[in-house]
Amino acid sequence: MKTEFFYIYILECSNGKFYTGYTNDIKKRYADHVSGKASKFTRSFKPVRIAACWKLYGNKGDALKVEAMIKRMKRDAKEILIQSPGKLNKLIYQKLDIAPRIIKLSRKHLTAPRLTSAV
């Protein structure tokens, strides 16, 4: 059986808000967000950067549960998660009834370009 994995990500957008999502191809999904094809929210408020990203080994249902958990968090909790990404493992064990393996991706693995503003 093939091991499935998904990326759970938090984008910081041009209005200062966070957008959380999941995908199996982070580079393509980020490019879709930047071009306005991925969601209504990022069509209006373009992503400035990938604030955090984790690789989750599990099934699509697990990815959806983790995404929903992060979306329900208040901003200050998301900021803590961005600053201390290793805390996601502990949170999913405490709050969700799943045990997927999560790997935090370092910034060097996230080669998606920053959005630059034209002057």
N, C-alpha and C positions, 0 to 999 in steps of 0.2 A: 504494500500500500504506500502510495506517495505521500510524503509529508507536506501538509499545506502550511503556508504562512501568509500573513497579511501585515501591512504596515498600519499602525495607528499613528496619526499625526495631529499636531496642533500648529495652525498657521497664525501668524500675527498679521492683521490686515491694516490697510491704509487708514482706517478710522480708529485704530488702537485696540479693536476688539479681537478676540480669538475665535478661530473657526476650527472645529475638530472633525476629523473624518477617518475613514479607513480605505485601503486599496490594496491591490496585489502588485501595483507598479507605481511606486512613489514618484519617479521622475516624470512619467506621462501624466499622472494625476496633477502634479504641481504645475506642469505646463498648461494643462486644461484650466486650472484655476486662474493662472495668470492671463490666459487668453479670454477668460470669461465664459468658458464652455462647461465648467464643472458644476456650478451651483448658482442660484439666484443671488445669494449673499455675496459670493466672491466676484460676481459679475459687477455688482455695485461698489464693493469695497475690495479692491485688488490686494492679494497677499504681498506683504513686504518681505517676509522671510518664513522659513520653516522654523518655528520656535522649538519644537521637540518632535522626535520621531522614534517609535519603537517597532521592532520586528517581533511579531507574535506568532509562535508556532502553535497552531490549533486549527479549529475549523471556523467557517464563516460565522456561525452562531456565537462563538467565543469573541470574535472580533467585534461583532455588533454589540454584544454586552459591554465590552470594555469601552467602545466608542460612546455608548449611551451613558455609562457611568461618568465618563469625563465630561460629557455635555451637560450633565446635571450639576456638576461642581460649580461653586461660586468662583469668581475671578481670582480671589486671593489664593484659593486652593490650587487652581490651575497654575498660577505663578510659582507656587512652591513645587509643584510637579515638574515644571519646566526647569527650575533651578536644581532640583534633586530628582532626576528622572528614575533613579533606582527605586524610588518609593512606589512606583506603579505596581511592581510585583507584590509588595506587601498589601497594597490596597485591594487588588483583585482577589487575593486569598482571603482577606477579611470581609469584603463586601459582596463578592460574587461566589457562587457555588461552582467555580471552575478552577482548573489548574493548568492553564496553558503556560508554555515557556515563553518568557519575554526577554528580549535582548534590546537594550538601549543602544541606538546608533549614535556614534560620535559625530560631531559636526563635519569631520573630514569625509564621512561617508555620504553626506548630504551635499551633492554637488549642484543642486538647483540654484540658479542665479538669483541674486537679490533684485528686486524691482527698483529701477532707478527712475527718478522723476525728471521730466524734461523741464528745462528752465528757459 
